[in-house]
């Protein structure tokens, strides 16, 4: 009788109802993590921002302690069965660094995702001037600056801006700007995410797509998997496909963060562990 390989992977990007566009209690996400054959789950709900910015898609500052308590409750409920950890997904905008530094020190975190959300109103009002190609360039410049800030472990969905206008996404045209940003990111040692939720977006491919993934591999940039789950059944979604994409790009390992330290897992071992 064969023995199933031990679980090794984590869901490293998932949310709670506090962000106002996710559903399901943390315990429901945990249950699906077990069904997928995951070792653990790291909640990374959308962090609060000052001045009420984009309050409709994130927890408020007053709800931060509630978020911590929700994850603590799930950790206790699943002790001995699933490793439940606390993280954050924090928006990067130039000038916001002092706010984020204080926020990330409030409680011990295991994984901090840095996101440039081009679609958020307060960001768009500052940086979109009607030129989509210029906006794409700004996005990648800010993505690199977020890595250089030292605030984040992993850069989330790092080609998200292609969904601004898929018809205007021409990879050869933007590639020199991507390569310039990736050179800066590689110099920092910060990881980047392969986010499976891209399959559900306007341009239906993972974030990043295979061409950018190869450029990341050429520079030795580590990759963390995340489903960006906003509902429980999406935990660990399409992980096997994502791991094979990594292999196609030349990766042999996939990474994860615990206690904000990076660990590498062989892709062959990760694939064998999934259910």
Secondary structure by P-SEA (a helix, b strand, c coil): cccccccccccccccccccccccccaaaaaaaaaaacccbbbbbcbbbbcccccccccccccaaaaaaaaaaaaaaaaccccbbbbbbbccccccaaaaaaaaaacccccbbbbbbccccaaaaaccccccaaaaaaaaaaaaaaaaacccccccccccccccccccccccccaaaaaaaaaaaaaaacbbbbbcccccccccccccccaaaaaaaaaabbbbbbbcccccccccccaaaaaaaaaaaacccbbbbbcccbbbbbcaaaaaaacc
